[in-house]
Amino acid sequence: MLRTLLIGFGLFEIVKPRPVIEACERIGLRNPAAAQRRPLALTGARLEGLVFVWLLVRGRQGSTLVSALLGLAGLTLVLVPRPIIGLSQHLVYADTDELEVQPWVVPAARLLGVLYLTVTLLSRSGGTEPASEEGSDDGDQSSRRLQIRSR
């Protein structure tokens, strides 16, 4: 169920990144209307959604590099969010000196880190099983059928 919700969120973020960014601005900034977003902000949000969907749909067959990077970003956000908040503000906004950050930005960043870690864990625990295990099950069933027929 959680996997499906996160895939849905990722798809929404790919198709309509602006409402997601605006919601985050309303949560994190005292003056969201004054923020001057860089053009690549929408692309970054779409990329985040794409990573969510790709990892959650592909499961264990997804990229271990992408999964590791998302997990590292999540762990960093949980443990030391302030440097990541500063970096992301410089990447997303042209006027970082004018931004008035809400006091709950650090806990919100930690929650985002938990979300990243959740996506990483769900991508490793789900998805399709390796083909070798499926093949061995088919082989066991074929052996059982042969044993039954020979009796």
N, C-alpha and C positions, 0 to 999 in steps of 0.2 A: 504494500500500500504506500509506504513512504517513498519507495523507489519510483512508483508511478507519479506521485505528487511532484517529486523533484525533476523528473523528466518533463512533466507538464510545465513546471516553472522554467526550466531551461529552454523549452520550445517557445514559451511566451517571451522570454528575454531575447531570444534570437529574432523573433518577428517584431516585437514592440519593445525595444530597450528603453525608450524615452520614459514611459510611465514607471519603470523600475528605478531608473536613475532619479526621477523627480520624487518618488516616494523616499528613497534614501536621503535625498537632500532635505526633504521636510523633516525627516527623523534626526539628521545629524547637524543641520545648520540652523542658526537663529535667523539668518537672512538668505534663504534659498533663492529669492528673486534677484538678488544682487550678484549671484555667482555667474562668472563667465566661463562656461564650459568649453573645453578644447574640442575641435572637430573629431578627434579620435576617441572621445569618451563613449560614443555610441558603438563604435567598433569594439572597444574593450568590453563593453557589456555583452555584446553579441558573442564575442570570443568566450567569455565566461559561461554563457548559456550553452554554447557549442561543446565546451569541455564537459560540462555536467551531463548533457545528453549522450555524448559519445562514450564517456566512461560508464555510465549507467546502462546503456543499451548493449555495449560490447562486452561488459563484464570482464572476466579474466583475460579475454582476448584483446582488450584495449591496451594502449601504450603504457608500459610501466614507467617510462620517463615522465609522461604527462601526469600520471597518477602520483608519482613521487613528488613532482613539483607542486601539485595541488595539495598534497599532504603536508609538505614542508611549509607552504604558505599558510595552511590552516594551523599548523603547530606554532608557527611564528606569531600569527594573529592571536592565538590563545595566550601564549606566554609573554610576549613583548609587543603589544599592538601599536604603541606610539610611533616607532620608526616607520611601520607600514602605513599608518594613517597619514603621516607627513609625506611619504613617497607617493601614495595614491593621490593625495591632494595636488601635488605638483604635476602629476601625469594628467589629471582630469581637468584641472582648473588653471586658467591663465592668471587669475588674480588671487593667489593664495593669501596674500597679506590682508585682503579685504574680508576673508571668510570669518564668520563668527561661529565657532564650533560649540555645539551643545555639550553639557557636562556628561551626558551618557554616551558619548561617541566611543569611549574606550570599552565599556561593556558591550555595546553594539558590535564593535569590531571583533571582540572575543566570540560573540555569537556567530558572526560570519565565519570565523575560524572553525568553530564547531560544525557549521554547515559544510565547509570544505572537507573536514575530516570525515564527516558522515558520508559524503559522496564518495570519498576515497575508500572507506570501509565497505560501503554497499557495492562498489564496483568490484571489489576483490571477493566478496562473499557470494555474489550472484552471477547471473548470466548463464551462458551455456557451459556444460561440462566438457572437459577435454575429449577429443575423439577417441583416444586410446581406451578410456574407461568404457565408453559406449560399445566399442568393438569387442571388448572382453566380455561384456554382458551378452552380446549377441552370440559370441562363441560358446559361452556356457550354456545358453539356451539350446543351441544347435547340438551340443554334446548330449544334453538331457534328452532331446528328441530322438537321437540315434540310440541311446541306451534303452529308451522305452520301446522303440521299434524292434530292436534286436531281441527283446524278451519275448 
